[in-house]
Amino acid sequence: MNFKVEKTKKENEVKVEITVEAIKFDEAIKKVYFKSAKYFNIPGFRKGKAPQQIVEKYYGKEIFYEDAFNDVAGEALDEAIKKEKLDVVSKPDINVTQIEKGKDLIFTAIMQTKPEAELGKYKGIEIKKIEYNVSDEDINHELGHMQEHNSRIVSIDNRAVKSGDITVIDFEGFVNGEAFEGGKAEGHELEIGSNQFIPGFEDQIVGMKIDEEKEIKVKFPDEYFSKDLAGKDATFKVKLHEIKKKELPKLDDEFAKDVSEFDTLEELKADIKAKQEKQNEEKAIYETQEAVIKAVCENMKVEIPSGMIETEIDNMLKDIEQRLSYQGLKLEQYLKMIGKSKEDMRKEYEPQAMQTIKSRLALEAVAKAEKIEATDKEIEEKIKEMAKNYGKENDEELLKNENVKNYIKQGLESEKTIDFLVKNAKIK
């Protein structure tokens, strides 16, 4: 196999010409023939028994070319990338220049390569000190959540609906006198003021009494996800069945005993404050790191290939798809719900993908400049810690896995580089 690499006129792009010997390509053709022979039905031969040359004569000698090419091209391209030490960041654009039985297979692959970042100032970066204080309001807000979580629902039968009540209603919606899909429900629980329904709907429930029926007139928002309903006037026939409300427990020492390991409300408040201070400290550290990395990126020069951006967006969409699957949703369903196309979403995520790539390239460039590396011992200890966290008693398998080791190595070096940048920053 022979390779010839040359740079194209575009930044961070190479053209690789690959020649696969005729004997190897002919072997691939033969391999494809044996795999697919059973599918050929040629007069004068039992199905699948026609010789290769007869099949080629009957269907054309090119019949096996595509599959044979796919069989050898991937391996040849991988070998070329490895041998030429190309850091490829895009899918190859393949062009076949010669493909014929008995002759060398020749094809070219145009690929984008990882760019070299030109660092600007990265030591002594000036950033504003980031800190967050815990206020009484923050503590009371958390106590309010705890009250909500420990509230009980009580029925109300001696008054009309007020804001904050939980109602049980039947409803059916009509546009131009016709019922629309998804506009009907029975025994639906609706908290007034939660803004679950379109604007104006919940406000008109206020004042209704049990067993009362009412027509509610509203207008769907212009940006409503269903284009058939967006901007249209609608009438809902509503019947109220129940009124309920949350009854919050009193904030006192008894409450503290019920919801925590503490005997007094003051002790509970002190614990909430300590936990929030720790969260704030972690938040400040993270935001400080982000601010320093962003400043390094702004001082850096780099040309990011389009393929690198596309790959990053692909990974982001895969992550979104996975998270949606936990909710029983597919990406196509979600996009339909929010009224966007996949292309819209890709465009929206492009700036974030660009920043992620820039940050990664900046950290790699700083690590290279400062010779920041993870030791074998650090990598081994991290893998053992990871194995323990995942409940794996035997970590030997992970320690031998080169992909895992490389992943851990990159992560550790990234952490070390971030620590280096923050330590060398001027925080005012």
Secondary structure, 3 states (H helix, E strand, C coil): CEEEEEECCCCCEEEEEEEECHHHHHHHHHHHHHHHHHHCCCCCCCCCCCCHHHHHHHHCHHHHHHHHHHHHHHHHHHHHHHHCCCCECCCCEEEEEECCCCCCEEEEEEEEECCCCECCCCCCCEECCCCCCCCHHHHHHHHHHHHHHCCEEEEECCCCCCCCCEEEEEEEEEECCEEEEEEEEEEEEEECCCCCCCCCHHHHHCCCCCCCEEEEEEECCCCCCCCCCCCCEEEEEEEEEEEEEEECCCCCHHHHHHHCCCCCHHHHHHHHHHHHHHHHHHHHHHHHHHHHHHHHHHCCECCCCHHHHHHHHHHHHHHHHHHHHCCCCCHHHHHHHHCCCHHHHHHHHHHHHHHHHHHHHHHHHHHHHCCCCCCHHHHHHHHHHHHHHCCCCCCHHHHHCHHHHHHHHHHHHHHHHHHHHHHCCEEC
